Amino acid sequence: MSDHIDKESTPPATESEGNTPLLSASPAPKKVQEYRLKDIQWRDTRTGTRRNVKIVTQNENGPCPLIALTNVLTLSTNFTIPSKRTTTDEELLGLLANHLLLRTEPPSAPAEEGSVPAEHDVNAVLSLLPTLSKGLDVDLQFSHIYDFAVTPAFMLFRAFGVDLVHGWVVDPESHVAGILMEECRNSYDAAVEFIFAADELSGGQVVGGGVGRELSETQNRTVARAIELNEWMNSNATQLTDCGLHSLGTMLPEGHLCVLFRNNHFSTLYRRGTGELYLLCTDDVVAGDERIVWETLSDVRQNGARFLDSMFRPIGRETTEDYVCESSGASEQIDEDYALALRLHEEERGKGLQVRQMDRMPPGMDAGGLYGVPVVTREGEGRLAKAIYRSESDENFSRRMTDAFLPHEAAAAKQKKKTSNADRCIIC
C-alpha cells in the first residue's frame, strides 16, 4: 500500500465540510513536574528576624538548578512560595519570571554593573526560563571559586543576582596548575578534551586500557602531562579540593547564600561564619522531617558531614533560645543511627539516579565514570568528543542565550567554527 497521495486529485479538507485530519497536529501534553515543599525556620540575613519559609525539595536528577536558584531567592530575598504542600515546575518558573520583572529598573534609572538586568536581557531570560527544569551546562575554570566561562547558564544566575560558585580549585603553587593554564586555559571542558586527545594519540595510555604506540619526544611530553592531569582530576573526582574548600570558607561573605556547582549538581550553599559552610538538604526523602535541614560541608569527601536542623543544631541535641544542652546518650545514639540510615538511603538513591542517567546516554558512551561524567569510547562521534552529553534542548538553550547576552561572542564563535579549531586543545 502506497503512502503517496495525489494532491491535485484530492480536495483539501475544510472545517465547513466537517473533514477530520488523519493525524492530529496537537503536541502531546507536557508532563508537569511536581515537587514537595518543606517548612523550615530561617533567620533572615537582611533583617536578623526569624521567619517560617518553604523550600523546594528534589525528587529527580534534572531540575537541581531550578530548585537551587529558587531556594536561594526564598532565603535571601522577598521571593515567596505559596503556602501549600507541593508545587510544580510551571508554578516556580512563573514565580521566577515575576521576580525577575520586579528586579528590573526603569530605563532612565542608572544601574550598577551586575545589579539588575537590562530590559532586553530580561526578555531573553524570560523566554529561556523553562530550560531550568532540564539542567544547565557550565564550564568551570580551575583558578578560583567564582571563575566560570561566561556562558548563557552563568548569565542566567547573574540576571537574578545570585552567585554561582564552585570548589574545584587547583593549588596555584602545584605543577598541575601550570598544565591547566598552558594546555587547557584553566577550563574544565578543555581539560577533558586535552586528556581524551592525548589518550587517543598514545593509544590509550592516559585513561587506561590501551596498548600504547611509539611517539616522538614532544608527543611523549604531552602524554605525560595529560597523565598527570588525569590523575589529579581522578584524585579530586568530587569536584572539590582542599584549596577550593578553604577558598569557599574565606572568600564568601559571612551570611552569604549562593548556588554551589559540585558533582555535576547545583546546591544551595550558606556561609554562616568563618569556615562554616552548610548545604541545604533538598532530597525529598527528608521533606517531612524537620530535623534534617542543613548538612555541614567540612571536608572534600563529606566523611565528617553532620545533619543539622533549621537552627543549625546537630541531630542529638536539644536547645532553648539561649543555650544548648546535650540530650541523653540513648536519644543521641538513636539520632546518630537515623542520620546514618538517611545517608545510606541517599547514597543508594544517588546510585539509582546515576543508572537512570546512564540509560539516557547516546551511542558511544559507556557507563564508566570520569570525574563524574560518562566516558567516551573509541566508537564515539569524534576524536575530540566531549565527555559531557548535552541534549538538543540544552544546545538550543545555550545557543539562544549566547545570541541574547553575548552577541559579539556568538558571532566570533560562528566565524571560528567556519575557519578552524586552532585555539582548542588539539594535539598534533
ZAGU-715196 format. One record per residue (C-alpha): residue number from 0; x, z, y. Coordinates in steps of 0.02 Angstrom, whole numbers, plus 50000, padded with zeros to 5 digits. Layout:
<pts>
+-----+-------+-------+-------+
: pos :    px :    pz :    py :
+-----+-------+-------+-------+
: NUM :     X :     Z :     Y :
...
+-----+-------+-------+-------+
</pts>
This chain:
<pts>
+-----+-------+-------+-------+
: pos :    px :    pz :    py :
+-----+-------+-------+-------+
:   0 : 50000 : 50000 : 50000 :
:   1 : 50073 : 49947 : 50166 :
:   2 : 50078 : 50063 : 50318 :
:   3 : 50079 : 49912 : 50436 :
:   4 : 49925 : 49889 : 50546 :
:   5 : 49895 : 49729 : 50644 :
:   6 : 49874 : 49787 : 50825 :
:   7 : 49787 : 49627 : 50875 :
:   8 : 49652 : 49636 : 50740 :
:   9 : 49620 : 49822 : 50755 :
:  10 : 49518 : 49878 : 50906 :
:  11 : 49585 : 50031 : 50997 :
:  12 : 49498 : 50195 : 50966 :
:  13 : 49399 : 50264 : 51110 :
:  14 : 49307 : 50427 : 51138 :
:  15 : 49147 : 50334 : 51178 :
:  16 : 49145 : 50257 : 51006 :
:  17 : 49169 : 50426 : 50926 :
:  18 : 49326 : 50374 : 50837 :
:  19 : 49443 : 50510 : 50773 :
:  20 : 49631 : 50479 : 50761 :
:  21 : 49703 : 50480 : 50586 :
:  22 : 49843 : 50600 : 50638 :
:  23 : 49818 : 50743 : 50759 :
:  24 : 49939 : 50740 : 50905 :
:  25 : 49919 : 50925 : 50944 :
:  26 : 50075 : 51027 : 50904 :
:  27 : 50075 : 51168 : 50778 :
:  28 : 50029 : 51336 : 50856 :
:  29 : 50179 : 51434 : 50917 :
:  30 : 50218 : 51590 : 50817 :
:  31 : 50210 : 51740 : 50931 :
:  32 : 50347 : 51868 : 50901 :
:  33 : 50288 : 52048 : 50911 :
:  34 : 50399 : 52199 : 50945 :
:  35 : 50361 : 52383 : 50931 :
:  36 : 50380 : 52492 : 51085 :
:  37 : 50461 : 52663 : 51087 :
:  38 : 50433 : 52806 : 51210 :
:  39 : 50589 : 52894 : 51272 :
:  40 : 50632 : 53013 : 51414 :
:  41 : 50756 : 52947 : 51540 :
:  42 : 50842 : 53023 : 51690 :
:  43 : 50837 : 52886 : 51821 :
:  44 : 51013 : 52841 : 51877 :
:  45 : 50948 : 52795 : 52050 :
:  46 : 50843 : 52949 : 52091 :
:  47 : 50902 : 53079 : 51965 :
:  48 : 50721 : 53112 : 51915 :
:  49 : 50663 : 53115 : 51736 :
:  50 : 50529 : 52994 : 51681 :
:  51 : 50448 : 52926 : 51524 :
:  52 : 50487 : 52744 : 51488 :
:  53 : 50451 : 52621 : 51349 :
:  54 : 50592 : 52523 : 51270 :
:  55 : 50577 : 52371 : 51158 :
:  56 : 50638 : 52380 : 50978 :
:  57 : 50703 : 52237 : 50874 :
:  58 : 50639 : 52178 : 50706 :
:  59 : 50729 : 52011 : 50692 :
:  60 : 50905 : 51947 : 50719 :
:  61 : 50866 : 51817 : 50852 :
:  62 : 50789 : 51899 : 51007 :
:  63 : 50928 : 52025 : 51045 :
:  64 : 50972 : 51951 : 51218 :
:  65 : 50788 : 51960 : 51269 :
:  66 : 50774 : 52140 : 51209 :
:  67 : 50940 : 52197 : 51283 :
:  68 : 50902 : 52121 : 51453 :
:  69 : 50726 : 52195 : 51455 :
:  70 : 50787 : 52369 : 51410 :
:  71 : 50925 : 52368 : 51542 :
:  72 : 50798 : 52321 : 51675 :
:  73 : 50674 : 52452 : 51611 :
:  74 : 50802 : 52591 : 51629 :
:  75 : 50890 : 52535 : 51788 :
:  76 : 50751 : 52459 : 51896 :
:  77 : 50564 : 52471 : 51929 :
:  78 : 50533 : 52348 : 51786 :
:  79 : 50389 : 52420 : 51682 :
:  80 : 50316 : 52376 : 51514 :
:  81 : 50128 : 52407 : 51493 :
:  82 : 50085 : 52568 : 51402 :
:  83 : 50038 : 52518 : 51226 :
:  84 : 50114 : 52516 : 51052 :
:  85 : 50178 : 52337 : 51041 :
:  86 : 50224 : 52190 : 51149 :
:  87 : 50260 : 52006 : 51120 :
:  88 : 50395 : 51884 : 51172 :
:  89 : 50270 : 51793 : 51282 :
:  90 : 50224 : 51952 : 51374 :
:  91 : 50405 : 52002 : 51400 :
:  92 : 50451 : 51830 : 51465 :
:  93 : 50306 : 51839 : 51587 :
:  94 : 50362 : 52010 : 51649 :
:  95 : 50540 : 51946 : 51670 :
:  96 : 50478 : 51797 : 51768 :
:  97 : 50379 : 51909 : 51886 :
:  98 : 50528 : 52024 : 51907 :
:  99 : 50642 : 51879 : 51950 :
: 100 : 50521 : 51815 : 52081 :
: 101 : 50514 : 51988 : 52162 :
: 102 : 50704 : 51989 : 52174 :
: 103 : 50706 : 51827 : 52272 :
: 104 : 50736 : 51850 : 52458 :
: 105 : 50658 : 51736 : 52589 :
: 106 : 50766 : 51583 : 52626 :
: 107 : 50802 : 51647 : 52803 :
: 108 : 50871 : 51813 : 52742 :
: 109 : 51058 : 51808 : 52705 :
: 110 : 51103 : 51874 : 52533 :
: 111 : 51268 : 51943 : 52472 :
: 112 : 51354 : 51844 : 52337 :
: 113 : 51280 : 51885 : 52167 :
: 114 : 51143 : 51997 : 52239 :
: 115 : 50991 : 51884 : 52217 :
: 116 : 50972 : 51708 : 52150 :
: 117 : 50936 : 51563 : 52266 :
: 118 : 50764 : 51483 : 52261 :
: 119 : 50821 : 51331 : 52161 :
: 120 : 50912 : 51445 : 52039 :
: 121 : 50754 : 51547 : 52014 :
: 122 : 50657 : 51391 : 51969 :
: 123 : 50790 : 51342 : 51843 :
: 124 : 50790 : 51514 : 51762 :
: 125 : 50601 : 51520 : 51753 :
: 126 : 50596 : 51356 : 51659 :
: 127 : 50727 : 51416 : 51536 :
: 128 : 50674 : 51595 : 51504 :
: 129 : 50584 : 51553 : 51339 :
: 130 : 50751 : 51517 : 51257 :
: 131 : 50800 : 51701 : 51274 :
: 132 : 50700 : 51739 : 51117 :
: 133 : 50806 : 51617 : 51015 :
: 134 : 50979 : 51686 : 51056 :
: 135 : 51116 : 51634 : 51177 :
: 136 : 51287 : 51555 : 51155 :
: 137 : 51426 : 51637 : 51256 :
: 138 : 51612 : 51605 : 51261 :
: 139 : 51702 : 51769 : 51296 :
: 140 : 51877 : 51773 : 51368 :
: 141 : 52000 : 51899 : 51299 :
: 142 : 52078 : 51955 : 51465 :
: 143 : 51955 : 52091 : 51521 :
: 144 : 51781 : 52160 : 51490 :
: 145 : 51692 : 52056 : 51622 :
: 146 : 51776 : 51893 : 51575 :
: 147 : 51661 : 51759 : 51506 :
: 148 : 51665 : 51572 : 51530 :
: 149 : 51543 : 51528 : 51670 :
: 150 : 51410 : 51457 : 51557 :
: 151 : 51220 : 51446 : 51578 :
: 152 : 51199 : 51603 : 51471 :
: 153 : 51316 : 51700 : 51584 :
: 154 : 51225 : 51639 : 51739 :
: 155 : 51059 : 51692 : 51664 :
: 156 : 51111 : 51875 : 51659 :
: 157 : 51183 : 51861 : 51834 :
: 158 : 51017 : 51796 : 51900 :
: 159 : 50938 : 51963 : 51851 :
: 160 : 51082 : 52065 : 51924 :
: 161 : 51134 : 52128 : 51752 :
: 162 : 51316 : 52139 : 51700 :
: 163 : 51367 : 52056 : 51536 :
: 164 : 51522 : 52137 : 51462 :
: 165 : 51622 : 52139 : 51300 :
: 166 : 51762 : 52242 : 51223 :
: 167 : 51861 : 52109 : 51130 :
: 168 : 52008 : 52128 : 51249 :
: 169 : 52187 : 52087 : 51199 :
: 170 : 52328 : 52205 : 51246 :
: 171 : 52417 : 52113 : 51388 :
: 172 : 52586 : 52175 : 51325 :
: 173 : 52562 : 52105 : 51150 :
: 174 : 52633 : 51943 : 51082 :
: 175 : 52458 : 51883 : 51039 :
: 176 : 52412 : 51889 : 51224 :
: 177 : 52540 : 51753 : 51255 :
: 178 : 52472 : 51645 : 51114 :
: 179 : 52294 : 51661 : 51179 :
: 180 : 52347 : 51616 : 51356 :
: 181 : 52462 : 51471 : 51311 :
: 182 : 52365 : 51392 : 51168 :
: 183 : 52184 : 51439 : 51200 :
: 184 : 52159 : 51478 : 51385 :
: 185 : 52104 : 51653 : 51330 :
: 186 : 51944 : 51576 : 51262 :
: 187 : 51861 : 51629 : 51101 :
: 188 : 51792 : 51455 : 51068 :
: 189 : 51963 : 51378 : 51098 :
: 190 : 52046 : 51509 : 50986 :
: 191 : 51931 : 51464 : 50841 :
: 192 : 51965 : 51280 : 50868 :
: 193 : 52153 : 51311 : 50875 :
: 194 : 52151 : 51407 : 50711 :
: 195 : 52049 : 51277 : 50619 :
: 196 : 52152 : 51134 : 50687 :
: 197 : 52312 : 51222 : 50630 :
: 198 : 52234 : 51259 : 50462 :
: 199 : 52195 : 51076 : 50433 :
: 200 : 52366 : 51023 : 50495 :
: 201 : 52452 : 51142 : 50374 :
: 202 : 52341 : 51101 : 50226 :
: 203 : 52253 : 51269 : 50226 :
: 204 : 52395 : 51390 : 50260 :
: 205 : 52313 : 51478 : 50408 :
: 206 : 52141 : 51530 : 50346 :
: 207 : 52199 : 51535 : 50166 :
: 208 : 52170 : 51446 : 50002 :
: 209 : 52269 : 51288 : 50042 :
: 210 : 52423 : 51221 : 49955 :
: 211 : 52510 : 51176 : 50118 :
: 212 : 52612 : 51024 : 50165 :
: 213 : 52781 : 50981 : 50239 :
: 214 : 52785 : 50996 : 50429 :
: 215 : 52905 : 50970 : 50571 :
: 216 : 52990 : 51116 : 50659 :
: 217 : 52868 : 51106 : 50805 :
: 218 : 52719 : 51100 : 50689 :
: 219 : 52784 : 51248 : 50590 :
: 220 : 52797 : 51349 : 50751 :
: 221 : 52618 : 51303 : 50796 :
: 222 : 52554 : 51352 : 50624 :
: 223 : 52649 : 51517 : 50633 :
: 224 : 52565 : 51557 : 50799 :
: 225 : 52396 : 51513 : 50727 :
: 226 : 52426 : 51628 : 50578 :
: 227 : 52471 : 51771 : 50695 :
: 228 : 52317 : 51741 : 50799 :
: 229 : 52208 : 51730 : 50643 :
: 230 : 52275 : 51896 : 50581 :
: 231 : 52240 : 51978 : 50750 :
: 232 : 52062 : 51913 : 50753 :
: 233 : 52031 : 51971 : 50574 :
: 234 : 52101 : 52143 : 50614 :
: 235 : 51979 : 52154 : 50761 :
: 236 : 51831 : 52075 : 50675 :
: 237 : 51709 : 52200 : 50752 :
: 238 : 51743 : 52109 : 50917 :
: 239 : 51803 : 52272 : 50994 :
: 240 : 51983 : 52327 : 51019 :
: 241 : 52057 : 52494 : 51069 :
: 242 : 52110 : 52413 : 51233 :
: 243 : 51934 : 52348 : 51260 :
: 244 : 51853 : 52514 : 51217 :
: 245 : 51966 : 52603 : 51341 :
: 246 : 51925 : 52474 : 51475 :
: 247 : 51737 : 52495 : 51446 :
: 248 : 51754 : 52683 : 51465 :
: 249 : 51856 : 52672 : 51626 :
: 250 : 51809 : 52510 : 51714 :
: 251 : 51620 : 52526 : 51703 :
: 252 : 51548 : 52631 : 51845 :
: 253 : 51482 : 52802 : 51799 :
: 254 : 51295 : 52797 : 51764 :
: 255 : 51301 : 52608 : 51737 :
: 256 : 51188 : 52510 : 51620 :
: 257 : 51237 : 52337 : 51559 :
: 258 : 51224 : 52217 : 51412 :
: 259 : 51366 : 52226 : 51285 :
: 260 : 51409 : 52075 : 51179 :
: 261 : 51486 : 52133 : 51015 :
: 262 : 51475 : 52073 : 50834 :
: 263 : 51381 : 51920 : 50898 :
: 264 : 51245 : 52038 : 50957 :
: 265 : 51181 : 52089 : 51129 :
: 266 : 51154 : 52277 : 51151 :
: 267 : 51107 : 52394 : 51293 :
: 268 : 51260 : 52496 : 51342 :
: 269 : 51264 : 52650 : 51453 :
: 270 : 51418 : 52733 : 51526 :
: 271 : 51367 : 52911 : 51563 :
: 272 : 51534 : 52987 : 51612 :
: 273 : 51720 : 52953 : 51596 :
: 274 : 51743 : 52877 : 51424 :
: 275 : 51564 : 52919 : 51374 :
: 276 : 51487 : 52761 : 51304 :
: 277 : 51316 : 52752 : 51221 :
: 278 : 51221 : 52611 : 51136 :
: 279 : 51031 : 52610 : 51145 :
: 280 : 50959 : 52615 : 50968 :
: 281 : 50833 : 52472 : 50962 :
: 282 : 50811 : 52445 : 50775 :
: 283 : 50626 : 52455 : 50739 :
: 284 : 50660 : 52568 : 50590 :
: 285 : 50679 : 52710 : 50717 :
: 286 : 50538 : 52653 : 50832 :
: 287 : 50432 : 52801 : 50781 :
: 288 : 50571 : 52931 : 50780 :
: 289 : 50605 : 53010 : 50950 :
: 290 : 50759 : 53098 : 50882 :
: 291 : 50856 : 52934 : 50874 :
: 292 : 50879 : 52854 : 51045 :
: 293 : 51066 : 52833 : 51077 :
: 294 : 51220 : 52805 : 50970 :
: 295 : 51393 : 52852 : 51028 :
: 296 : 51524 : 52715 : 51046 :
: 297 : 51686 : 52808 : 51021 :
: 298 : 51793 : 52701 : 50905 :
: 299 : 51808 : 52517 : 50865 :
: 300 : 51732 : 52531 : 50691 :
: 301 : 51600 : 52661 : 50733 :
: 302 : 51666 : 52778 : 50598 :
: 303 : 51637 : 52929 : 50710 :
: 304 : 51472 : 52873 : 50785 :
: 305 : 51333 : 53001 : 50806 :
: 306 : 51149 : 52980 : 50842 :
: 307 : 51078 : 53067 : 50996 :
: 308 : 50905 : 53098 : 51066 :
: 309 : 50844 : 53042 : 51238 :
: 310 : 50930 : 53190 : 51321 :
: 311 : 51095 : 53146 : 51235 :
: 312 : 51085 : 53294 : 51116 :
: 313 : 51162 : 53262 : 50944 :
: 314 : 51047 : 53273 : 50794 :
: 315 : 51050 : 53450 : 50726 :
: 316 : 51046 : 53538 : 50894 :
: 317 : 50906 : 53618 : 50992 :
: 318 : 50907 : 53641 : 51179 :
: 319 : 50815 : 53708 : 51330 :
: 320 : 50826 : 53641 : 51507 :
: 321 : 50976 : 53749 : 51549 :
: 322 : 51080 : 53770 : 51392 :
: 323 : 51115 : 53702 : 51220 :
: 324 : 51118 : 53812 : 51064 :
: 325 : 51165 : 53771 : 50886 :
: 326 : 51023 : 53761 : 50760 :
: 327 : 51028 : 53840 : 50590 :
: 328 : 51151 : 53772 : 50465 :
: 329 : 51014 : 53716 : 50345 :
: 330 : 50922 : 53619 : 50481 :
: 331 : 51082 : 53539 : 50543 :
: 332 : 51127 : 53483 : 50366 :
: 333 : 50955 : 53404 : 50345 :
: 334 : 50975 : 53310 : 50508 :
: 335 : 51150 : 53251 : 50462 :
: 336 : 51083 : 53189 : 50294 :
: 337 : 50945 : 53099 : 50388 :
: 338 : 51072 : 53017 : 50503 :
: 339 : 51175 : 52961 : 50353 :
: 340 : 51021 : 52889 : 50267 :
: 341 : 50974 : 52798 : 50427 :
: 342 : 51148 : 52722 : 50443 :
: 343 : 51145 : 52662 : 50263 :
: 344 : 50974 : 52586 : 50292 :
: 345 : 51038 : 52495 : 50447 :
: 346 : 51188 : 52429 : 50352 :
: 347 : 51079 : 52362 : 50212 :
: 348 : 50959 : 52287 : 50338 :
: 349 : 51107 : 52206 : 50426 :
: 350 : 51161 : 52125 : 50263 :
: 351 : 50987 : 52054 : 50241 :
: 352 : 50989 : 51982 : 50416 :
: 353 : 51158 : 51904 : 50383 :
: 354 : 51095 : 51823 : 50223 :
: 355 : 50944 : 51752 : 50314 :
: 356 : 51061 : 51688 : 50449 :
: 357 : 51171 : 51602 : 50320 :
: 358 : 51019 : 51520 : 50241 :
: 359 : 50995 : 51425 : 50402 :
: 360 : 51173 : 51360 : 50413 :
: 361 : 51193 : 51171 : 50418 :
: 362 : 51285 : 51071 : 50284 :
: 363 : 51472 : 51100 : 50284 :
: 364 : 51465 : 51287 : 50316 :
: 365 : 51482 : 51416 : 50178 :
: 366 : 51433 : 51598 : 50176 :
: 367 : 51609 : 51663 : 50206 :
: 368 : 51634 : 51758 : 50368 :
: 369 : 51768 : 51732 : 50500 :
: 370 : 51762 : 51853 : 50648 :
: 371 : 51576 : 51873 : 50619 :
: 372 : 51537 : 51686 : 50614 :
: 373 : 51520 : 51562 : 50470 :
: 374 : 51670 : 51466 : 50406 :
: 375 : 51677 : 51277 : 50422 :
: 376 : 51729 : 51198 : 50258 :
: 377 : 51826 : 51037 : 50227 :
: 378 : 51658 : 50947 : 50216 :
: 379 : 51618 : 50994 : 50396 :
: 380 : 51573 : 50871 : 50530 :
: 381 : 51748 : 50851 : 50603 :
: 382 : 51923 : 50924 : 50600 :
: 383 : 51887 : 51023 : 50759 :
: 384 : 51711 : 51075 : 50710 :
: 385 : 51667 : 51244 : 50786 :
: 386 : 51633 : 51395 : 50679 :
: 387 : 51483 : 51437 : 50785 :
: 388 : 51323 : 51345 : 50742 :
: 389 : 51203 : 51312 : 50885 :
: 390 : 51029 : 51244 : 50859 :
: 391 : 50964 : 51092 : 50952 :
: 392 : 50858 : 51204 : 51063 :
: 393 : 51011 : 51306 : 51111 :
: 394 : 51107 : 51147 : 51150 :
: 395 : 50966 : 51087 : 51262 :
: 396 : 50961 : 51258 : 51345 :
: 397 : 51147 : 51256 : 51383 :
: 398 : 51141 : 51079 : 51448 :
: 399 : 50992 : 51111 : 51561 :
: 400 : 51064 : 51273 : 51629 :
: 401 : 51231 : 51189 : 51665 :
: 402 : 51143 : 51049 : 51759 :
: 403 : 51043 : 51178 : 51859 :
: 404 : 51178 : 51304 : 51902 :
: 405 : 51340 : 51207 : 51887 :
: 406 : 51309 : 51025 : 51938 :
: 407 : 51492 : 50991 : 51977 :
: 408 : 51549 : 51062 : 51810 :
: 409 : 51413 : 50964 : 51720 :
: 410 : 51469 : 50801 : 51800 :
: 411 : 51650 : 50839 : 51760 :
: 412 : 51606 : 50880 : 51580 :
: 413 : 51515 : 50715 : 51559 :
: 414 : 51663 : 50619 : 51631 :
: 415 : 51783 : 50718 : 51522 :
: 416 : 51682 : 50677 : 51367 :
: 417 : 51690 : 50492 : 51408 :
: 418 : 51879 : 50491 : 51431 :
: 419 : 51969 : 50610 : 51313 :
: 420 : 51987 : 50784 : 51243 :
: 421 : 52164 : 50804 : 51307 :
: 422 : 52139 : 50979 : 51379 :
: 423 : 52068 : 51053 : 51219 :
: 424 : 52167 : 51146 : 51088 :
: 425 : 52208 : 50994 : 50983 :
: 426 : 52365 : 51000 : 50877 :
: 427 : 52456 : 50835 : 50868 :
+-----+-------+-------+-------+
</pts>
